[in-house]
Amino acid sequence: GLAKRRTSTFRKEKSRMAIYVTADLHLNHKGIIQFERTQFKTVEEHNSFIVGNWNNTVAKDDIVYVLGDVGFTPLEELKKWTTSLKGHKYLVYGNHDRFTNAQAYALGFEKTFVGPIYFNDKIILCHEPAMEGLNNPYVIVVHGHIHNGKMSLSNYYNVNIARTGYKPMKMDIFKTTAEARCKSRREMFMQEWYKDYYSFDEKAQKTERK
């Protein structure tokens, strides 16, 4: 009936929703176009290019995680650009994001986080490269902050928007990467990473059995 068709349509629409990730938009940042993004002559040209690319990539029902350094004050000027970006926007604070949660919501963000956060059990999202990924075979780290730099650690991925064609990247790329390279946490007893760091208290065990 009609209810079933509506439910089916809703499921199809929901299944088409995509999740994206990006970092370091640096909207309204005059310094960045002087020293790094020198192809842009003005802040307005820089901002417009990012907004145009974003809106040609992201649909209104998609989710985008922004891993810090959204842009520079004044907030009213910044708001004109951030509220024109499509999708449901989630912010992981960066070192240049010096505004309150209430101000972040006014800029169009629906959720805010102080990173690092786990997107799932294999993907860490953060602004600065998180130490949680160091020598950690169970996770990859998706981050920003180091601008045109690249970590020498193979499980770290810099999604600074200037490195990704000035548009967000699909999270599916990182899900696939994580599945391919990350170890499973479901290890056999005494084969876990922490097996050399724990011991058994025989006295406690005997007490529990009494």
JOWOVEN-V251230 format. One record per run of one state. SS is the DSSP state (2 for helix, 1 for strand, 0 for the rest). FROM is the first residue (numbers start at 0). TO is the last residue. Records with the same first field share a line. If there is no record, write none. Layout:
SS = FROM-TO ; FROM-TO
//
This chain:
0 = 0-0 ; 16-17 ; 23-25 ; 27-28 ; 35-41 ; 57-61 ; 66-69 ; 71-73 ; 82-86 ; 92-99 ; 106-107 ; 113-115 ; 120-121 ; 125-129 ; 133-138 ; 143-154 ; 158-158 ; 163-167 ; 181-200 ; 209-209
2 = 1-15 ; 29-34 ; 42-56 ; 74-81 ; 100-105 ; 130-132 ; 160-162 ; 170-180 ; 201-208
1 = 18-22 ; 26-26 ; 62-65 ; 70-70 ; 87-91 ; 108-112 ; 116-119 ; 122-124 ; 139-142 ; 155-157 ; 159-159 ; 168-169
//
